[in-house]
Amino acid sequence: MKNYQAKTLEEIIEQAAEDYGCDTSSLMYNVLEEKDGILGIGKSITAEVFTMDDVKEFLFDYMGDFFTGIDLDLECAIEEKDNAFIVNLNADNNAVLIGKMGKTLSAFNTVIKAAVNAKFKKRIDILIDVNHYKSDRYYKLRGMAKRIGKQVQRDHVKVALDPMPNDERKVIHKALNEWHNIKTESEGEGSNRHVCISYVEDSAE
């Protein structure tokens, strides 16, 4: 991440693209300060500019600091996909990183996402996974959502799922988002928040 100052944002973006050796479409920025000047004299804008490579580098450094002191032989691989990052961890004892019902892993996700978003002042999608635990879990959740969705379509009876973290609830919502006569809602508070799958009648025209 680098700070730039110029008369216009366009000048900053052009200079940053030259410095980074990339296309302007690869850049992200946050405006830090704008000065109007007097009669246009002294007008300036200050912005911080970064790329996804900067985010990836921060992730590597932050993950290294975050897990310093944990007595585990830990491997970390970061993959950029669709303007998001998947961080896959693998250790001698992955159960320690995952925790009971994935709660420790969910906590890692919350802390690390917050750190990245605070650093870059942008919402950047990041998934912290352990030996593909989350990707396997998401696959199973999508299968479960489809089975229960079909059941609700058939029986017209609302089904409340077990409590699950926010990222897993999103998987359920997305899996059934366009299903006919099916509505999903998150209900409950805190650790009891869960998804309910309901049948809805066709609206009368």
Disulfide bonds with the S-S distance in Angstrom:
none
